[in-house]
Amino acid sequence: MQSIHSIELKLNKPDLAAIPRLDHKEYNEDMSEAEKARLSSQVFLYEDNILYYREAPIMTVPQLQVYQEKIRELTKDMDSFYMLIDLTKSAPPSPEARYYLTEAFSKYKGLRHLAIFHNKNILLGVSAKFVVPTFGKNFTVHRSFAQALKKTYQLKYEEESKRN
């Protein structure tokens, strides 16, 4: 039987289809404020302390800087948080982007787990298995959003049970 709390959470989740999709292009230092806002919209609070992070089709350091700024803004008052990382429309990162990701993600002390999903983008799933360990964070790689979310809920429940 579901509790009223779990029903409320389901009703209050963001509509992922309503999040604007990014153009398939490189976002560089000369991006407009509108482009920065569109990039920023790709990282949001999915629920409670779970962030949703939809990677850009082409990763660039300036784009990643916008994402990291948004993560810091969303998590500044959180002791711990989880991330769902959507790589369904993304290409593997360049060496510069990999380096930046490693530096940025290694600094998040409260990040408990990264649940990465790629749908049928097998190459990206393999790439993630090599890149993400350099972050020094727990992670799992999944084929679907549903699998990634299920794993996140499981880990979150386990952590909360340990605290209580």
N, C-alpha and C positions, 0 to 999 in steps of 0.2 A: 504494500500500500504506500502511495506517495504522500509525503507531508505537504502541507500548504506552502511551506518554504520552497520546496523543490518545484512546485507548480508555478510559483511566482517567478522563480529564476528562469524557467522556460519562457514565460510570457515576456520577460524583460530583456531577452537576448537581442543583440543587434541583428538586423536583417543583412546578412553578408552579401546578398545580391544587390543591395542598395549602395554599397560602398563603391565609389567611382573607380573604374579600371584605369590603369596608367597606359599612356602611349608607349609603344615599343621604340624607345629611343634612349639615348644617354642623357642623363640629367647632370649638368656640370655646374661650375661656379657661377656661370652667367644665367642661371635659371631665374625665372620671374617669381614674384611673390605668389602668384596664382599657382604656379607649378610647385612651389614649396608647400603651399596649403594642400594641394592634391596629394603630394607625397606624404605629408603628415597624416592625412586621413587614412593611410594604409596601416597605421599602428594605432590600436585603440583598446580600451578595456572591454573585453568580451563579457566578463562576469567577475564579480568580486575581485580576486587577485590573479585573474587569468588574462593575459594580454594576447591579442591576435596581431600577428605581424605578417602582412602580405608583401613578400619581396617583389621588387621591381623586375620587369622583364630583363633589363640590363643593369647590373649592379655597378655603381660608381661610388667613389669615396664621398663626393658632395651629397649624393642621394642618401648614403648610409649615415652621414652626419645629421641630416634632417631626421631620419628615423631614430637615431640615438638620442637626439634632443627630446623627441616625443616620449621615448621610453623613460628617460630621466624625469620628465614632467609627470608622467603617469604613476611612477613608482616611488616618488620622493618620500611619501608617507607610509610606505609598505615595508614591513619587516621581511616578508617573503612574497615571492610571486612566481608564476609559471608562465610559459610562453608557448603559444601555438604558432608555428612558423609555416606559412603557406608558400611553397616553392613551385606551385603548379604551373606558373607562367614565366618562371625565371630561367635564365641561362646560368651555367656555372660561373662562379666569381673569377675575376682577374686576379693575378698575384697581389696587386695593390689592394683590391677589395678584401681578399682573404686576410691580409696582414691587418687591415683596419678592423675587420670583424673580430679577429682574435684579440686585439688590444682592447676594443670596446667591450666585448662580452665578458672578458676575464675580470673586469672591474665591478661587475654586479654581484655584490656579496649576498643579496637576498634572493637571487635567481636560483630556484630549486630544481627546475627541469625545463628542458627545451623539447617539445614534441613537434617534430618536423614531419610534414607530409608533402608528397609530391605527385599524387595520383599516378599517372602512367609515365611520368618523367623519370625513368629508371636511371638515366645518366646522372641526373641531379641527386637522386637518392644515394648513389654510389659516391658522388662527389661530397655530399654532406657527411658521409661516414668517415671521410678523410679529413675534412676541414674542421668539423665541430669539435673533435677531441682536443684540438689546440686551444679551445676556449677554456678548458679546465672545468667544464660543467657537465652535469648529468644530462643525457639526451637519449631519445629514441627516434627512429625513422619509420614512418608509416606510409602506406599507400593511399590512405584516405583521411579526410578531416575527421570522420566519425571515429576511426581507430585512434587518432592522435588525441581527440577530446576524451575518449574513454580512458586512455592511459593517464592523461592529466588528472581526471577525476579520481582515478584509483590512487595515484601518488599523493594527491592532495588529501584524500580521505585518510590514508595511512599516516601522513604527517600530523594531521589534526588529531587522530586517535592516540598517537604517541604523547601529544601535549596534554591530553585530558586524562 
